Amino acid sequence: MTKKESLHLIERLSNASGVSGFEDDVVAIAKEFSAPFAEVSEDHIRNVYMKVGKHKADKPTIVFDAHSDEVGFIVQAIKPNGTLRFLPLGGWVPNTVPAHRVRIKTANGNEIPGIIASKPPHFMTDAERKEVQTIDDMVIDVGCTSVEEVVEKLNIAIGDPVIPDVTFEYLEATDVMLGKAFDCRIGCACLLETLKELSEKESEFNLIGTMTAQEEVGERGATVAMNNIKPDLAIVFEGCPADDTFSEEYMIQSGLKRGPMLRNFDVSMITNPRFQRFAKETAEKYGLPMQSSVRKGGGTNGAIINLTNKGVPAIVIGVPVRYAHTHYGYVAYEDYQAAHQLAVAIVNDLTKAKIDSF
């Protein structure tokens, strides 16, 4: 794919509405993109399966995974004054939530603009000004003055998903992308582009991509998908949180323009050290930039995949995202490109014997 084509794919995925449990728009993009080169199917939790090439029982199965959902919110209740109570879908830090635009997606497919609001400082006591706000202190204002107006004019209902309202931009001068949902839409784009390239020649492996749902609320889609696939090896693409704007230099392990991150450890998984070593050696062999990380928090679908079948060797290739789990994020195009190149190189250098050795 050309850079222009890659950027267009990333833009579509970033702009798509797809908070946890409501990934339909992202699913549609994946199915449309992969249909020319893969056998595509979907399950009831909105996982997408993309089989590449001829699958045979005697071939090892390699799965490429990225989660399709983004962090967002859900309407909990409608107050008498026409504002909306809401709950988070995924991990948010409350002080990053207010004063941002959102879109409420209704049952008829319309997207209604709103603002996450909190009590104006003019009406706060001195004690209230010093308190840390919680999401319970906030509402979504859609410009209405009553429940009836919200329901009858806007068709908003309890249970409607709420999406951060951000439009993708490519900043050519710095070769950086600005948008929402790069956790994990940048991983989704990397997955789709990797599958497309690998489909261009016959493989000695069964290759399948999964775009899995509801990762941000507990890796639920991956649990379902791996029960169906039972893979022998896994490469998980992620939009991983960048740490280069707040960490000391010696602690930076996922900085922008330093290459994709290979995660050795987080609270959910100890990465298979033999597969991890092979991935790092492959990056060195082909002169691809790479960062190595050890994290005291976080988790990925790799944790679920790692514990399926007979224990699946899985690595996480993360594209650094500044300010993940907020409305906005930055991603460097060169990190995205290197992540895709690394995944392709790993598969091309793998053999059945090598997989067995992991």
Summary of the structure (lengths in Angstrom):
residues: 358
radius of gyration: 21.0
end to end distance: 31.7
largest distance: 70.2
contacts: 1279
relative contact order: 0.18
helix: 34%
strand: 27%
